[in-house]
Amino acid sequence: MSGNREYKSDVFSMLLEEPENALEIYNGLNNSDYKDAGIVKIMTHESGFSLTVRNDSSFIVGSDINFYEHQSSYNPNMSIRHLVYFSKTVEKLIKGNNVFADRKITIPTPHFVVFYN
């Protein structure tokens, strides 16, 4: 059973690495109708909590950053996992910026979605 869950999670992540697929799901969840997949910026995670399972995906559309996670069973710690993913992503986004400067650094608004099957 464990191998099957890992396979489903990896397939989910692989599908959302394609901007066209990410935009289609984004449109469906947000009642939007964007057509140009060029507006999607895929944000990849080198590693999450598991080095073998990649069941998380994130991408930016406009001023929103979307974190989509696939789960085969209930996980009460999703908010903590999303916080870690968000923190790692923001760290990538602001790299090279001086957080102690007088200039405000803006980041996308986070949106978190968990898909269960």
Backbone torsions as a table, in degrees:
resi	resn	phi	psi	omega
1	MET	NA	-38.7	-178.1
2	SER	-60.5	-43.6	179.5
3	GLY	-61.0	-38.6	179.2
4	ASN	-63.5	-43.2	178.7
5	ARG	-62.3	-42.6	-179.6
6	GLU	-63.9	-39.7	179.6
7	TYR	-62.4	-46.9	179.9
8	LYS	-60.7	-42.4	-179.2
9	SER	-65.7	-43.3	179.0
10	ASP	-64.1	-40.6	178.5
11	VAL	-62.4	-43.4	178.5
12	PHE	-57.7	-49.1	-179.5
13	SER	-64.1	-41.2	179.6
14	MET	-63.3	-39.5	178.5
15	LEU	-62.7	-40.7	-176.8
16	LEU	-81.7	-0.7	172.6
17	GLU	-77.8	-13.2	177.7
18	GLU	-93.2	120.3	-177.4
19	PRO	-53.4	-36.3	-179.8
20	GLU	-62.1	-42.8	179.3
21	ASN	-69.0	-42.3	179.1
22	ALA	-61.0	-43.1	-179.4
23	LEU	-66.2	-37.8	178.8
24	GLU	-62.4	-44.5	179.0
25	ILE	-69.0	-40.6	177.1
26	TYR	-57.3	-48.7	179.3
27	ASN	-58.8	-43.1	-179.0
28	GLY	-63.8	-38.8	-178.4
29	LEU	-79.5	-24.8	-174.1
30	ASN	-111.5	7.9	179.9
31	ASN	52.9	40.9	178.2
32	SER	-112.7	173.3	-176.1
33	ASP	-138.8	44.9	176.6
34	TYR	-66.2	141.5	-178.1
35	LYS	-110.4	-32.9	-173.3
36	ASP	-86.8	106.2	179.5
37	ALA	-66.8	-10.6	177.0
38	GLY	-66.3	-15.8	178.4
39	ILE	-81.3	-6.9	-178.1
40	VAL	-91.3	127.1	174.0
41	LYS	-112.1	110.2	-179.4
42	ILE	-74.5	132.2	176.4
43	MET	-112.1	112.5	-178.0
44	THR	-93.9	149.4	176.3
45	HIS	-107.6	126.0	179.9
46	GLU	-65.8	-38.6	176.6
47	SER	-160.1	144.1	175.4
48	GLY	-103.5	-133.5	177.6
49	PHE	-83.5	-21.9	179.2
50	SER	-117.0	135.6	179.5
51	LEU	-83.3	-13.9	-177.8
52	THR	-103.9	-28.2	-176.4
53	VAL	-106.9	125.8	175.7
54	ARG	-113.5	90.6	-177.8
55	ASN	-111.5	17.2	179.3
56	ASP	-120.4	146.9	178.4
57	SER	-141.6	145.4	174.1
58	SER	-144.9	150.2	180.0
59	PHE	-159.1	157.3	-179.5
60	ILE	-108.2	134.6	170.6
61	VAL	-131.0	114.7	-178.0
62	GLY	62.3	-123.9	-179.6
63	SER	-101.0	15.7	-180.0
64	ASP	-112.1	138.6	169.6
65	ILE	-113.7	128.9	-173.1
66	ASN	-111.7	129.5	177.4
67	PHE	-114.6	113.4	-179.1
68	TYR	-113.2	132.7	-177.5
69	GLU	-128.6	139.8	176.9
70	HIS	-107.1	132.9	178.5
71	GLN	-134.6	139.8	174.9
72	SER	-92.8	-16.8	178.5
73	SER	-144.5	160.8	-178.2
74	TYR	-61.0	136.9	176.3
75	ASN	-131.9	112.5	-177.7
76	PRO	-72.2	-4.9	-176.9
77	ASN	-105.2	18.6	-177.7
78	MET	-60.7	-36.8	-179.3
79	SER	-63.6	-37.6	177.6
80	ILE	-68.2	-44.2	179.4
81	ARG	-61.4	-42.9	178.1
82	HIS	-64.0	-37.5	177.5
83	LEU	-60.8	-42.5	178.5
84	VAL	-65.2	-46.0	178.6
85	TYR	-59.8	-44.7	-179.9
86	PHE	-62.0	-45.3	-179.5
87	SER	-61.2	-44.6	179.0
88	LYS	-63.1	-38.9	-178.6
89	THR	-69.7	-43.7	178.5
90	VAL	-62.3	-39.1	177.8
91	GLU	-57.9	-41.9	176.8
92	LYS	-65.6	-41.6	-175.9
93	LEU	-66.9	-34.9	-175.2
94	ILE	-98.9	2.5	179.8
95	LYS	-53.2	131.6	-179.3
96	GLY	92.4	-10.0	176.9
97	ASN	-93.4	145.7	177.7
98	ASN	-89.8	107.0	-178.4
99	VAL	-72.0	-9.6	177.7
100	PHE	-97.4	1.2	-179.2
101	ALA	-75.7	168.2	179.0
102	ASP	-77.9	-13.3	-177.5
103	ARG	-84.5	133.4	178.9
104	LYS	-74.0	133.5	175.6
105	ILE	-99.9	124.8	179.5
106	THR	-99.1	147.3	176.8
107	ILE	-130.6	156.5	179.0
108	PRO	-66.0	154.7	176.3
109	THR	-75.9	125.8	-177.6
110	PRO	-81.2	143.6	173.5
111	HIS	-133.7	131.0	-175.0
112	PHE	-118.1	131.9	179.4
113	VAL	-135.1	135.8	175.0
114	VAL	-118.0	126.4	176.3
115	PHE	-101.1	124.8	177.2
116	TYR	-110.7	143.8	172.8
117	ASN	-129.2	NA	NA
